[in-house]
Amino acid sequence: MTDLSLNYEVLSKFLVYFIKEEVQSNKFNKVVLGLSGGLDSAVVAYLSAEALGKENVIGILMPYKLSSPDSLNDALLIAKKIGIKHETFEITDIVDQYFKKINTTDKMRIGNFLSRVRMSILFDRTREYDAIVMGTGNKSEIMLGYTTWYGDMAAGLYPIGDLYKTQVFELAKFMKIPEKILNKPPSADLWPGQKDEDELGAVYRELDSVLYLYIDERKSMEEIISLGHSKKLVQNVIRRVNSTQFKRTIPPVAKFSARTLGIDFLYPHDMGR
Amino acid sequence: MHYKIALAQINPVLGDIEKNLLKHEEFTKKAIKEKADLIVFPELSMTGYKLGDLTMEVALPYESDFFKPLLTLGKHIDIVLGFVERGKDKNSYNSAMYISEGRVKSVYEKLYPPTHGMFDELRFVARGKEIKTFDTKIGKVSMLICRDIFHPSLMFLAYASNADIVLVLSNMPLRGLKGEKPAIQETVEKAIDTYTNFFGMFVAYVNRVGFDDGLGFFGGSFVCTPSGRKLAYAGLFDEALTFAEIDSEEIFKKRQTFPLLREEDMNIVKLNFDKILEDSYD
């Protein structure tokens, strides 16, 4: 397997500085984030509390009737352990109201809807708390496109967006996040029994090796296969990365003027702090 | 000669030259209080790094009255800072300014602004053309800016012009977090260890801290002696004003015991280099 190890002591410090400075340069002191009970949001909550103080981090728990009860309990465990403000807002009635009128059994469609309802709630809460939404996506899922566009991807900052899931796990271990959170299988929990690794067709350690070789080391499909990864997996990973690039870019704009957003209107994000 | 150099490892506000000017004054006043002879700020210390389209909006001629407060402080201490220069040739440059005795003594335009991957400098600024080595009260000084130091040819030119100290103004973003130190920090330190050791001169490396659009600048400013020894170290990630006491006698000692520059035959270098250039056009 490819070496994905990092110096987690320096990394955690670097991420804490990142959060502190980028939140403030966006002219905020507070952040809200969706606490799912999973590893990614737990890590971002820990880092945010360290960067901004626990009083400036608000965790929102948004269970649906089919969500695993473990998810809610684990999210509460995290919130209490860090001592951040948290509230639970059940989304069952909003979602069911909609799907009463829309007849579908398409899990993907329902799952995406859940994700975008949660996004709407988080962004609504930012008005209440004068806060910015923290993204909790990691590099593995963002690169594989295993995220909902304008759903869980919608955020002001991506503090763990350059860490593969395997590295998020190691960082969480370093930060002493409760074993219970560390040990459960990664899941978006959009329907009962859903597991990332079932859907993606491989364990994260293997997916991450292939992603790392393809993205960070710019190896070709043939080179990655020759390093001992299965052809099926490598093809699947590369297809996923390439076919989901639209989620990671500003949509194309029909340029005709002198300066056009996304093309040649090139001001920095952090200007005018 | 003994002198004291102050490394101003600051975190500038992107695009806000007024705020950054105040920070320059604040750090310079502290350095004066500590009786430093020279204070060095990082690359683009007056503007921040990832300017994009702001570049032309924050560009200033080096004679601009904007710098007056620093020229005034510059009567008590030499000051080196980074800014976007609005050139007389109507280009913008990523430049370093050396202030001494209340006036601008030298301006250096970055020779190799990187443009690849996360770097986009040549889209917004032009390349400089000339290494500047000049006499100051602390000896012969050359200034280089960030990427410049990964070109041994530029360090060699500073050496060939018999510089005593090279001041490196840097905005080096962090990458590589496997080892004990960030990989890029290792690269910079190894390069400067080697340069100082073989070129028998001092190097003061001043890198900024803070973030511009996700690029994190690691700091880690230091001074290296002609024997490759670290004199001062400003640490990672935090703003710092770090002082180093320099004894320029070390240069003389080093060049007597390891007289590479005395051996160096610039004519041989030139002849061979001309030939390489000629051949490359065949």
Interface residues (C-beta under 8 A of the other chain):
Chain A: D3 S5 L6 N7 V10 L11 K13 F14 Y17 F18 E21 E22 S25 R259 F265 L266 Y267 P268 H269 D270 M271 G272 R273
Chain B: N11 V13 L14 G15 D16 K50 L51 G52 D53 L54 R123 L174 L177 K178 G179 E180 K181 P182 G210 F211 D212 D213 G214 G216 L236 F237
